[in-house]
Amino acid sequence: MLRQSTVAFALLLAGSAHAQVLSFSDQTAASQIDATYEISTGSISLPQFMFAGGAVGDFDRDGDPDVFILSGGHAPDRLYINNADGTFTDRAAAWGVDLMHVGAGASVADYDNDGDLDLYVTSVGPESGFLENDRHLLYRNNGDSTFTDVALEAGVRKSAPADPDGFSSTWGDYDMDGDLDLFVAGWMDEVNGERLFRNNGPDGEGLVTFTDVTDELTDLASIPVYGFSPTFQDMNADGYPELVIAADFITSQYLRNDGGTGFTNITAASGTGLDENGMGATTGDFNNDGLVDWYVTAIWSAGGNKLYMNQGDHVYEEVSVEAGVNQGGWGWGAAAVDIDNDGDLDILETNGWNLIDNPSYLFLNNLDGTFTESAVALGMNHVTQGRSILLLDHDSDGDVDIVFLSHFDPAYLFQNDLTKDTGAGWLRVRLDNCGRGDLTPDGVGAHLELTAAGVTQHRWITAAPSYVGQGEMVAHFGLDDATSIDELRITWPNGFSRVLSAPDMNQSVVVTANPADVRAPWGALDITDVLGFMDDWVHARASADLGVPAGVFNFTDIVAYLQAFGRSCR
């Protein structure tokens, strides 16, 4: 108790310097989220006790996040639609996703580029608990508050060829053709469990299909990999995402993307793969140097978590002990987020084992290479068989809330009360590709750079799991004590860029791929955009530099703007 009080006092002093007081409150009951993951037979066996997944997405595109949670077979899966008043209503039956089965994990992406978020679910069989292959689900969003399972037609109903397998899944554009490809990690089949599916785009009838290109493009079938948490992430800023996999039994992998033509395994050369039991993972820029780092959870008694700091050119330094994030109990899900809106990324981790409860951890970034564990001191007292972490701003107040998913335990919603207490500065950004075929839907893989008060923060949009679960595909920036934003620069993987000059603070914005969309209300073109462009053009701001030659503000910028305005978005 003394340590907790000391941490709380130190955080209060730090918060007072920036007018920020971080605290959490358990809003599970008030939110009406009442899901529990449990196997229907009551038995505990491999691999079921490692499951408890879900995903967050704005499935009805009304501007607030909804939550899908797997139930494990004892009850139907849940789809909680956000009521925009702090509560959710389960609409799984109406939407057609109330299946009873042993679900493993879930991920979200607009794989068919129609503007609606779709849902991929890994599963190992029916509610009876008997393991079966060929059970995964690809719920295509019909845009009318219903889903249709098209996994069989799309070619992704199973991942491992023979064994009932499939844990976390992730989406990314590995070949930079504008559509989203799928990777599924497997633990049961250590040779064939990892599967890479290329998105073939729509056929003549509009059906999007996938082709398994694992053996063609990777060496994963030649080495044992007990995969848990894969991530597509561009680690060297060339536009092509690498594939990094947190995996069990010292089999984590770092695969370099060779320009979309294949992947080269450089795990040893990169200095990664040192985790003895890699389980969950998250990526982000933890030291604000513009390079993507990689955090992998593991078992404390077997070497603990690993924090791989990017040194450039696919070389990493492992610093978990020095940073104070090595000790995490029996680690599972992880997430990188600026939880206190102070301008740097913190680390969340949830933990537990078969019938053994562990506390979840919150490592606050001190931005000096170290972190301070602060969960209980700040009111986030979560002790369960934790598995997954889902990040979302459920109440749209500008700070990030947390849903913890656990095995044989209820889901918990911890509300971040930071902005309710102090109004700490922030900006949240969602990307819209306007249906363009050359730009990834929702900006997956895009790099966002926000400059304020002389500091540039870096965020990337990913469709990556924490472990069998995925949070919002939104870039969240905390603004510390900044009073204004200088610039927000967004770069899609193919190099297409949008620049917003001096956007207002404390708002959620949708930045579209249409350069004519320069002022709120975002996503709608009107006279405010025209006036805003002219103001940017007169003041020679980067957002108005649309013509040729670049860097010169002339009549070609105005012509380019008018053409873009005429195209609209969707």
Secondary structure, DSSP 4 states (H G I P E B T S, - for coil): -HHHHHHHHHHHHHHHHTT----EEE-HHHHT---BB-BTT----TTGGG---EEEE-TT-SSS-EEEE--TBSS--EEEEE-SSS-EEE-HHHHT----EEEEEEEEE-TT-SSS-EEEEEEEEETT----SS--EEEEE-SSS-EEE-HHHHT-S-SSSSS-----EEEE-TT-SSS-EEEE--SS-TTT--EEEEEEEE-TTS-EEEEE-HHHH-SGGGS--EEEEEEEE-SSSSSSPEEEEEEETTT-EEEEE-TTS-EEE-HHHHT----TT---EEEE-TTSSS--EEEE--BGGGT--EEEEEEETTEEEE-HHHHT-S--SBEEEEEEE-TTSSSS-EEEEEEEETTEEEE-EEEEE-SSS-EEE-TGGGT---EE-EEEEEEE-TT-SSS-EEEEEEBTSB-EEEEE-HHHHH---EEEEEEE-TT-TTS-GGGTT-EEEEEETTEEEEEE--B--SSSEE----EEEE-TT-SS--EEEEE-TTS-EEEEESPPSSEEEEEES-TT--SSSTT--SHHHHHHHHHHHHTT-GGG--SSSTT--SHHHHHHHHHHHHH---
